[in-house]
Amino acid sequence: MSTPVHRTPTRPSVAAPTVKQRREGSRAGSPSGNSAEHAFLRFQSSVGNRAATAAVQRARSATGERTAEATGAAGQQATGGGGGADGARQRKSYRDRINAVLDRFKKNLEPTDNIVKGGQTPTNAALTHQAGANADGALKSDAAISGTSAAGWNALTEASGVVVSTMDAYKNMKDSKSNETGAKHHTASRKAKTKGADAGVGAVSSGSYGAAIAKEATKVQGAANAATAAEASGALSAVTGLAKGARALVRVGGATSKYKNVKALGDANVVNATLLARLDREVHMSVHRANAARAEAYARLDAAEAHPHEGWQEGVDAAFATFEREFRSVRPAEEAYRRAVKETADLSQVQKYAKKKQVTKIGKETVGGVMGEPAKAAAGVLTLVTATGALASNPAGWILAAVGAGLVLATTGYKAGRAATKRYDEKRHPDRFTLEGETAEDAVPRTESLKHALKFWKKVSKGERQAMARKIYGLAAGPDVPGSGGTTPQLRQSARELLIALKAGPAQHKLDPEAWETTLNDPAKKGGWISEIAEQLASG
């Protein structure tokens, strides 16, 4: 047997092997089972001819070039990734600081406010009804005092929300103007509209709570204008309930539209079945061609050994060069197939998640807004119609108020519970939301995770929705974005169609399709895109 080559610049002398030795040593392996370099080292060891030696040297050269290119690219990323980090840091303006303080103040008020709305207010109304039915003046006065404090708490919470929403709307309006197109423009523009609507509805609601305070105060004082105050409070309560109900109905319509859009795309596993079948065929064809080329190379070598003739070496060299080329084409075909299978599964997963989010949103808005708020509005209308001086004087009125408040409280409780669970998982199980290629943060102890879960004023920053947004972006991003270069054009197009279905397409970004696709191929816009996708997954 000949001596194997061990990465030396000169080729040692070799003895010609027998045909039996060549076949036993070289034809045992499959061309798709090992690396190209190791396979050709085995060829040289068992065959000892110039063609196999040249093949090994070419394989080494190509491997060295790829390694050098990868190392160079990694070095460029390492040196360029941190550039400008200090310049990107900006001090918060006074407006931002005030907004943060007010936002936390509002969120600290909300838990008690929800209890007041869902529990104290309906109970207080029932007691007021009982006092009116039994002519119990002391109970009526106590209920009115309790109602005044409850309405005062509601008004304070709502008023702070109006200020926060107004400041958020102004900030996002400025951001949308500074980014006239693209994902950042659409995210800021949508938030500006949403926060503006929140401020408007909140202002009406604040007025309603102000009228409720006046109504309860007149009852405490036994004022003659108690009926008038009750009428005003009922009217504003009805207007507020109808406004909130109408807004919830618009959100349900938006979520329904998104659900239908995503559903119309079809399941990715079915849509891309033809693509996967084609890639699978290409793998089998590559293996078949490699096997055929190997058989041809050894046939030429056997013929040359049996009947030596002038020029036989060139023919053998050419045959082994063909074998090398075909052999090395197997692995890229296999990798392309495996990647397509994985990305098709990922695309199917994010489609299902997007539909689930919209169904959940439809349910929450229907129960809490479309059903709960109009029930409260109907209670206000009954107060206005009866004009008896109190909502509770009509049993149907306070029962409707209790039902409406119960529906709203149930929705709020569901949202709070889900948010607390997500905050807990964010700290306790960070690996659940870490994608392939990302580094997971260390899990914190259970006690610390529970403490974080109770911080209701904090938003979830690394949950399932954010992970899904990163996954969608990775599929839809262009080939110049690191990690997305190997995605097939068909799967990339399917992911971009999902973005359009989620209302993050060219029309929303005020771009033509070509410019929109260019932003997806720009690594610098990755953060804005992920934020945009996460927002669109949550919104209707």
C-alpha positions as CSV (number, residue, x, y, z in Angstrom):
1,M,0.0,0.0,0.0
2,S,1.1,3.6,-0.6
3,T,1.9,6.0,2.2
4,P,-1.0,8.6,2.9
5,V,-0.3,12.3,2.4
6,H,-0.2,14.3,5.6
7,R,-0.5,17.9,4.4
8,T,3.2,18.0,3.2
9,P,4.2,20.2,0.3
10,T,5.9,17.4,-1.6
11,R,4.4,14.1,-2.6
12,P,6.2,11.0,-1.4
13,S,7.0,8.2,-3.7
14,V,4.3,5.6,-3.8
15,A,4.1,2.0,-5.1
16,A,1.5,0.9,-7.5
17,P,-1.3,-1.0,-5.7
18,T,-3.1,-4.0,-7.0
19,V,-6.6,-3.7,-8.3
20,K,-8.0,-5.7,-5.4
21,Q,-6.3,-3.4,-2.9
22,R,-7.7,-0.3,-4.6
23,R,-11.2,-1.6,-4.6
24,E,-11.2,-2.8,-1.1
25,G,-9.7,0.4,0.2
26,S,-11.6,2.9,-1.9
27,R,-15.0,1.7,-2.8
28,A,-16.3,1.0,0.7
29,G,-17.6,4.5,1.4
30,S,-20.5,6.5,0.1
31,P,-19.7,9.9,-1.4
32,S,-22.2,11.7,0.8
33,G,-21.0,10.1,4.1
34,N,-17.8,12.0,4.8
35,S,-16.0,15.2,4.1
36,A,-14.4,15.7,0.7
37,E,-10.9,16.0,2.2
38,H,-11.0,12.7,4.1
39,A,-12.5,10.9,1.2
40,F,-9.7,11.9,-1.2
41,L,-7.1,11.1,1.4
42,R,-8.4,7.6,1.4
43,F,-8.2,7.5,-2.4
44,Q,-4.5,8.6,-2.3
45,S,-3.6,6.1,0.4
46,S,-5.1,3.2,-1.5
47,V,-4.6,4.2,-5.1
48,G,-1.4,6.2,-5.0
49,N,-1.9,7.9,-8.4
50,R,-1.3,11.5,-9.5
51,A,-5.0,12.2,-10.1
52,A,-6.0,11.5,-6.6
53,T,-3.1,13.4,-5.1
54,A,-4.1,16.5,-7.2
55,A,-7.7,16.1,-6.0
56,V,-6.6,16.1,-2.4
57,Q,-4.5,19.2,-2.9
58,R,-7.4,21.0,-4.6
59,A,-9.8,20.1,-1.8
60,R,-7.3,21.4,0.8
61,S,-6.9,24.6,-1.2
62,A,-10.6,25.2,-1.5
63,T,-11.2,24.5,2.2
64,G,-8.4,26.9,3.2
65,E,-9.9,29.6,1.0
66,R,-13.3,29.2,2.6
67,T,-11.9,29.2,6.1
68,A,-9.9,32.4,5.3
69,E,-13.0,34.1,3.8
70,A,-15.1,33.1,6.9
71,T,-12.4,34.3,9.3
72,G,-12.1,37.6,7.4
73,A,-15.9,38.1,7.4
74,A,-16.0,37.4,11.2
75,G,-13.2,39.8,11.8
76,Q,-14.9,42.5,9.9
77,Q,-18.1,42.0,11.9
78,A,-16.2,41.9,15.1
79,T,-14.4,45.2,14.4
80,G,-17.3,46.9,12.8
81,G,-20.1,45.8,15.1
82,G,-19.3,48.1,18.0
83,G,-18.5,51.2,16.0
84,G,-20.6,54.2,16.9
85,A,-22.0,52.7,20.0
86,D,-21.0,55.7,22.2
87,G,-22.4,58.1,19.6
88,A,-25.7,56.2,19.5
89,R,-26.3,56.9,23.2
90,Q,-28.6,59.9,23.8
91,R,-29.7,61.5,27.0
92,K,-33.4,61.4,27.6
93,S,-35.1,64.7,27.3
94,Y,-37.1,66.1,30.1
95,R,-40.3,65.2,28.2
96,D,-39.2,61.6,28.1
97,R,-38.4,61.5,31.8
98,I,-41.7,63.1,32.7
99,N,-43.5,60.7,30.4
100,A,-41.8,57.7,32.0
101,V,-42.7,58.9,35.6
102,L,-46.3,59.5,34.6
103,D,-46.5,56.2,32.8
104,R,-45.3,54.3,35.9
105,F,-47.6,56.4,38.1
106,K,-50.6,55.4,35.9
107,K,-49.7,51.8,35.9
108,N,-49.4,51.8,39.7
109,L,-52.9,53.2,39.8
110,E,-54.4,50.7,37.4
111,P,-54.6,47.6,39.6
112,T,-56.7,49.4,42.3
113,D,-58.6,51.2,39.5
114,N,-59.6,47.9,37.9
115,I,-60.8,46.6,41.3
116,V,-62.8,49.7,41.8
117,K,-64.4,49.5,38.4
118,G,-65.1,45.8,38.5
119,G,-66.0,45.4,42.1
120,Q,-66.6,48.5,44.2
121,T,-68.7,50.4,41.7
122,P,-71.3,47.7,40.9
123,T,-71.5,46.7,44.6
124,N,-71.9,50.4,45.6
125,A,-74.7,50.7,43.0
126,A,-76.5,47.7,44.4
127,L,-76.3,49.1,47.9
128,T,-77.6,52.4,46.7
129,H,-80.6,50.6,45.1
130,Q,-81.3,48.8,48.4
131,A,-81.1,52.0,50.3
132,G,-83.6,53.7,47.9
133,A,-86.0,50.7,48.1
134,N,-85.9,50.7,51.9
135,A,-85.8,54.4,52.3
136,D,-82.6,54.0,54.3
137,G,-81.0,57.5,54.3
138,A,-77.9,56.5,56.2
139,L,-77.0,53.7,53.8
140,K,-77.7,55.9,50.9
141,S,-75.3,58.6,52.3
142,D,-72.6,56.0,53.0
143,A,-72.9,54.5,49.5
144,A,-72.7,58.0,48.0
145,I,-69.5,58.8,50.0
146,S,-68.0,55.5,48.8
147,G,-69.1,56.3,45.2
148,T,-67.4,59.7,45.4
149,S,-64.1,58.2,46.4
150,A,-64.4,55.4,43.7
151,A,-65.2,57.9,41.0
152,G,-62.3,60.1,42.2
153,W,-59.8,57.2,41.9
154,N,-61.2,56.4,38.4
155,A,-60.9,60.0,37.3
156,L,-57.3,60.3,38.6
157,T,-56.2,57.1,36.7
158,E,-58.0,58.1,33.5
159,A,-56.6,61.7,33.6
160,S,-53.0,60.5,34.1
161,G,-53.6,58.1,31.2
162,V,-54.8,61.0,29.0
163,V,-51.5,62.9,29.7
164,V,-49.3,59.9,29.0
165,S,-51.2,59.0,25.8
166,T,-51.0,62.6,24.6
167,M,-47.3,62.8,25.2
168,D,-46.8,59.4,23.5
169,A,-48.9,60.5,20.5
170,Y,-46.8,63.7,20.2
171,K,-43.5,61.8,20.4
172,N,-44.5,59.2,17.9
173,M,-45.9,61.9,15.6
174,K,-42.4,63.5,15.6
175,D,-40.8,60.2,15.0
176,S,-43.0,59.4,12.0
177,K,-42.1,62.8,10.5
178,S,-38.4,62.2,11.0
179,N,-38.7,58.8,9.3
180,E,-40.9,59.6,6.3
181,T,-40.9,56.0,5.0
182,G,-40.0,52.5,6.1
183,A,-40.8,50.3,9.1
184,K,-39.9,53.0,11.7
185,H,-42.3,55.4,10.0
186,H,-45.2,53.0,10.0
187,T,-44.6,51.9,13.6
188,A,-44.4,55.5,14.8
189,S,-47.4,56.6,12.7
190,R,-49.6,53.8,13.9
191,K,-48.7,54.4,17.5
192,A,-49.4,58.1,17.1
193,K,-52.9,57.4,15.9
194,T,-53.5,54.7,18.5
195,K,-52.3,56.9,21.4
196,G,-54.2,59.9,20.0
197,A,-57.4,57.9,20.0
198,D,-56.6,56.7,23.6
199,A,-56.2,60.3,24.7
200,G,-59.5,61.3,23.1
201,V,-61.5,58.4,24.6
202,G,-59.7,58.9,27.9
203,A,-60.7,62.6,28.0
204,V,-64.4,61.7,27.5
205,S,-64.1,59.0,30.1
206,S,-62.5,61.5,32.5
207,G,-65.4,63.8,32.0
208,S,-67.8,60.9,32.7
209,Y,-66.0,60.2,36.0
210,G,-66.1,63.9,36.9
211,A,-69.9,63.9,36.4
212,A,-70.0,60.7,38.6
213,I,-68.2,62.6,41.3
214,A,-70.7,65.4,41.1
215,K,-73.6,63.0,41.1
216,E,-72.4,61.2,44.2
217,A,-71.5,64.5,45.9
218,T,-75.0,65.9,45.4
219,K,-76.5,62.8,46.9
220,V,-74.2,63.1,50.0
221,Q,-75.4,66.7,50.4
222,G,-79.0,65.9,49.6
223,A,-78.9,68.7,47.1
224,A,-82.0,69.6,45.1
225,N,-80.2,69.2,41.8
226,A,-79.3,65.5,42.4
227,A,-81.6,64.4,39.5
228,T,-79.9,66.8,37.1
229,A,-76.4,65.6,38.1
230,A,-77.6,62.0,37.7
231,E,-78.8,62.8,34.2
232,A,-75.5,64.4,33.2
233,S,-73.6,61.5,34.6
234,G,-75.7,58.9,32.8
235,A,-75.4,60.7,29.5
236,L,-71.6,60.9,29.8
237,S,-71.4,57.3,30.9
238,A,-73.4,56.2,27.9
239,V,-71.3,58.3,25.5
240,T,-68.1,56.8,27.0
241,G,-69.3,53.3,26.8
242,L,-70.4,53.6,23.2
243,A,-67.1,55.3,22.3
244,K,-65.1,52.5,23.8
245,G,-67.3,49.8,22.4
246,A,-67.1,51.4,18.9
247,R,-63.3,51.5,19.2
248,A,-63.2,47.9,20.3
249,L,-65.4,47.0,17.3
250,V,-62.9,48.6,14.9
251,R,-60.1,46.6,16.5
252,V,-62.0,43.4,16.1
253,G,-62.5,44.3,12.4
254,G,-58.8,44.9,12.0
255,A,-57.8,41.6,13.7
256,T,-60.4,39.7,11.6
257,S,-58.9,41.2,8.4
258,K,-55.4,40.2,9.4
259,Y,-56.6,36.7,10.3
260,K,-58.2,36.3,6.9
261,N,-55.1,37.6,5.1
262,V,-52.8,35.2,6.9
263,K,-55.2,32.3,6.4
264,A,-55.4,33.1,2.6
265,L,-51.7,32.5,2.3
266,G,-52.2,28.8,2.9
267,D,-50.1,26.6,5.1
268,A,-46.4,26.8,4.3
269,N,-45.9,23.0,4.3
270,V,-48.5,22.7,1.6
271,V,-47.5,25.7,-0.5
272,N,-43.9,24.8,-0.5
273,A,-44.3,21.0,-1.0
274,T,-43.2,21.3,-4.7
275,L,-40.0,23.2,-3.7
276,L,-39.1,20.6,-1.1
277,A,-39.7,17.8,-3.5
278,R,-37.5,19.5,-6.1
279,L,-34.6,20.0,-3.6
280,D,-35.0,16.4,-2.5
281,R,-34.7,15.2,-6.1
282,E,-31.6,17.4,-6.6
283,V,-29.9,15.7,-3.6
284,H,-30.6,12.2,-5.0
285,M,-29.4,13.3,-8.5
286,S,-26.2,14.7,-7.0
287,V,-25.5,11.4,-5.2
288,H,-26.2,9.5,-8.4
289,R,-23.9,11.6,-10.4
290,A,-21.1,11.3,-7.8
291,N,-21.5,7.5,-7.8
292,A,-21.4,7.4,-11.6
293,A,-18.3,9.6,-11.8
294,R,-16.6,7.5,-9.2
295,A,-17.3,4.3,-11.2
296,E,-16.1,6.0,-14.4
297,A,-12.8,7.1,-12.6
298,Y,-12.0,3.6,-11.4
299,A,-13.0,2.0,-14.7
300,R,-10.5,4.2,-16.5
301,L,-7.8,3.4,-13.9
302,D,-8.5,-0.4,-14.2
303,A,-8.3,-0.1,-18.0
304,A,-5.0,1.8,-17.8
305,E,-3.5,-0.8,-15.5
306,A,-4.6,-3.7,-17.7
307,H,-3.6,-2.1,-21.0
308,P,-1.1,0.8,-20.5
309,H,-1.0,3.2,-23.3
310,E,0.3,6.7,-24.1
311,G,-1.9,9.5,-22.5
312,W,-3.6,7.2,-20.0
313,Q,-2.6,9.5,-17.1
314,E,-4.5,12.5,-18.5
315,G,-7.6,10.5,-19.0
316,V,-7.5,9.3,-15.4
317,D,-6.8,12.8,-14.1
318,A,-9.8,14.1,-15.9
319,A,-12.0,11.3,-14.6
320,F,-11.0,12.0,-11.0
321,A,-11.4,15.7,-11.4
322,T,-15.0,15.1,-12.6
323,F,-15.5,12.8,-9.6
324,E,-14.2,15.5,-7.2
325,R,-16.6,18.1,-8.7
326,E,-19.6,15.8,-8.5
327,F,-18.7,14.6,-5.0
328,R,-18.4,18.1,-3.6
329,S,-21.8,19.1,-5.1
330,V,-23.6,16.6,-2.8
331,R,-23.1,18.5,0.4
332,P,-24.5,21.9,-0.8
333,A,-27.5,20.1,-2.2
334,E,-28.1,18.3,1.1
335,E,-27.6,21.5,3.1
336,A,-30.0,23.4,0.9
337,Y,-32.7,20.7,1.3
338,R,-32.3,20.5,5.1
339,R,-32.4,24.3,5.4
340,A,-35.5,24.5,3.2
341,V,-37.3,21.9,5.4
342,K,-36.5,23.8,8.6
343,E,-37.4,27.2,7.2
344,T,-40.7,25.8,5.8
345,A,-41.5,24.4,9.3
346,D,-40.6,27.8,10.8
347,L,-42.8,29.7,8.3
348,S,-45.7,27.4,9.1
349,Q,-45.1,28.0,12.8
350,V,-45.1,31.8,12.6
351,Q,-48.3,31.7,10.4
352,K,-50.1,29.7,13.1
353,Y,-48.8,32.0,15.7
354,A,-50.0,35.1,13.8
355,K,-53.5,33.6,13.4
356,K,-53.6,32.7,17.1
357,K,-52.7,36.2,18.1
358,Q,-55.5,37.7,16.0
359,V,-58.0,35.2,17.4
360,T,-57.0,36.0,20.9
361,K,-57.3,39.7,20.2
362,I,-60.7,39.3,18.7
363,G,-61.8,37.4,21.8
364,K,-60.4,40.0,24.3
365,E,-61.9,43.0,22.4
366,T,-65.2,41.3,21.9
367,V,-65.7,40.4,25.6
368,G,-64.2,43.5,27.2
369,G,-65.0,46.1,24.6
370,V,-67.8,45.1,22.2
371,M,-69.9,43.5,25.0
372,G,-68.7,45.0,28.2
373,E,-68.5,48.7,27.4
374,P,-71.9,48.9,25.6
375,A,-73.5,47.1,28.6
376,K,-72.2,49.9,30.8
377,A,-73.4,52.4,28.2
378,A,-76.9,50.9,28.4
379,A,-76.8,51.3,32.1
380,G,-76.1,55.0,31.6
381,V,-79.0,55.3,29.2
382,L,-81.3,53.8,31.7
383,T,-80.2,56.3,34.3
384,L,-80.8,59.1,31.8
385,V,-84.3,57.8,30.9
386,T,-85.5,57.2,34.4
387,A,-84.0,60.5,35.7
388,T,-84.5,59.4,39.3
389,G,-81.2,60.8,40.6
390,A,-79.2,57.6,40.7
391,L,-78.2,54.7,38.6
392,A,-79.0,52.3,41.4
393,S,-82.7,53.5,41.6
394,N,-83.4,51.3,38.6
395,P,-82.5,47.6,39.2
396,A,-81.9,47.0,35.5
397,G,-79.5,49.9,35.4
398,W,-77.1,48.7,38.1
399,I,-77.4,45.1,37.0
400,L,-76.3,46.1,33.5
401,A,-73.5,48.2,35.0
402,A,-72.4,45.1,37.0
403,V,-72.4,42.8,34.0
404,G,-70.5,45.3,31.9
405,A,-68.0,45.9,34.7
406,G,-67.6,42.2,35.2
407,L,-66.8,41.6,31.5
408,V,-64.3,44.4,31.5
409,L,-62.7,43.2,34.7
410,A,-62.5,39.6,33.4
411,T,-60.7,40.8,30.3
412,T,-58.4,42.9,32.3
413,G,-57.6,40.1,34.7
414,Y,-56.9,37.8,31.8
415,K,-54.5,40.3,30.3
416,A,-52.8,40.9,33.6
417,G,-52.4,37.2,34.2
418,R,-50.9,36.6,30.8
419,A,-48.5,39.5,31.1
420,A,-47.3,38.2,34.5
421,T,-46.8,34.7,33.1
422,K,-44.7,36.1,30.2
423,R,-42.6,38.2,32.6
424,Y,-41.9,35.2,34.7
425,D,-41.0,33.0,31.7
426,E,-38.8,35.8,30.4
427,K,-36.5,35.5,33.4
428,R,-37.1,31.9,34.4
429,H,-37.0,30.2,31.0
430,P,-35.1,32.6,28.6
431,D,-34.1,29.6,26.5
432,R,-37.7,29.2,25.3
433,F,-37.4,32.4,23.3
434,T,-33.9,32.0,22.0
435,L,-33.6,31.1,18.3
436,E,-30.9,29.0,16.7
437,G,-27.7,31.0,16.5
438,E,-28.6,33.3,19.4
439,T,-27.1,33.2,22.9
440,A,-29.6,32.6,25.7
441,E,-29.4,34.6,28.9
442,D,-28.8,32.8,32.2
443,A,-32.0,31.7,34.0
444,V,-32.7,33.5,37.3
445,P,-34.0,31.7,40.4
446,R,-37.7,31.1,40.9
447,T,-38.0,33.8,43.6
448,E,-36.4,36.5,41.5
449,S,-38.6,35.4,38.5
450,L,-41.7,35.8,40.6
451,K,-40.7,39.2,41.8
452,H,-40.2,40.3,38.1
453,A,-43.6,38.8,37.2
454,L,-45.2,41.1,39.8
455,K,-43.7,44.2,38.2
456,F,-46.9,45.0,36.3
457,W,-45.5,48.3,35.0
458,K,-42.8,46.6,33.0
459,K,-43.4,45.4,29.5
460,V,-42.2,42.0,28.2
461,S,-39.1,42.6,26.1
462,K,-37.9,39.0,25.3
463,G,-41.0,36.9,25.0
464,E,-42.6,34.6,22.4
465,R,-43.9,37.5,20.2
466,Q,-40.4,39.1,20.0
467,A,-38.9,35.7,19.1
468,M,-41.5,35.1,16.4
469,A,-40.8,38.6,15.0
470,R,-37.1,37.8,14.8
471,K,-37.9,34.5,13.1
472,I,-40.2,36.2,10.5
473,Y,-37.6,38.8,9.8
474,G,-34.9,36.2,9.3
475,L,-37.0,34.5,6.7
476,A,-38.0,37.7,4.9
477,A,-34.7,39.5,5.0
478,G,-32.5,39.8,1.9
479,P,-29.4,37.8,1.1
480,D,-27.1,40.6,2.3
481,V,-28.4,40.2,5.9
482,P,-26.2,37.8,7.9
483,G,-27.9,34.5,8.4
484,S,-30.5,35.0,5.6
485,G,-28.3,34.4,2.6
486,G,-29.1,30.7,2.3
487,T,-32.9,31.1,2.2
488,T,-34.4,30.1,-1.1
489,P,-36.1,32.9,-3.1
490,Q,-39.4,31.0,-2.9
491,L,-39.4,30.8,0.9
492,R,-38.2,34.4,1.2
493,Q,-41.1,35.5,-1.0
494,S,-43.6,33.6,1.1
495,A,-42.3,35.3,4.3
496,R,-42.6,38.7,2.6
497,E,-46.2,37.8,1.6
498,L,-46.8,37.2,5.3
499,L,-45.5,40.7,6.1
500,I,-47.9,42.2,3.7
501,A,-50.8,40.1,5.2
502,L,-49.8,41.5,8.6
503,K,-50.1,45.1,7.2
504,A,-46.4,45.8,7.1
505,G,-46.1,45.9,3.3
506,P,-45.0,48.6,0.9
507,A,-48.3,50.5,1.1
508,Q,-48.1,50.9,4.9
509,H,-44.4,52.0,4.6
510,K,-45.1,54.5,1.8
511,L,-42.6,52.7,-0.5
512,D,-42.8,51.1,-3.9
513,P,-42.2,47.3,-3.8
514,E,-38.6,47.5,-4.9
515,A,-37.7,50.1,-2.3
516,W,-39.5,48.1,0.3
517,E,-37.5,45.0,-0.6
518,T,-34.3,47.0,-0.4
519,T,-35.1,47.9,3.3
520,L,-35.4,44.2,4.0
521,N,-31.9,43.7,2.5
522,D,-30.3,46.3,4.7
523,P,-28.7,45.0,7.9
524,A,-28.8,48.5,9.4
525,K,-32.6,48.4,9.4
526,K,-32.9,45.1,11.2
527,G,-33.9,46.6,14.6
528,G,-36.7,48.7,13.1
529,W,-38.0,45.8,11.2
530,I,-38.2,43.5,14.2
531,S,-39.9,46.1,16.2
532,E,-42.4,46.7,13.4
533,I,-43.2,43.0,13.0
534,A,-43.7,42.5,16.8
535,E,-46.1,45.5,16.8
536,Q,-48.1,44.1,13.9
537,L,-48.4,40.7,15.4
538,A,-50.0,42.2,18.5
539,S,-52.2,44.8,16.8
540,G,-55.4,44.5,14.8
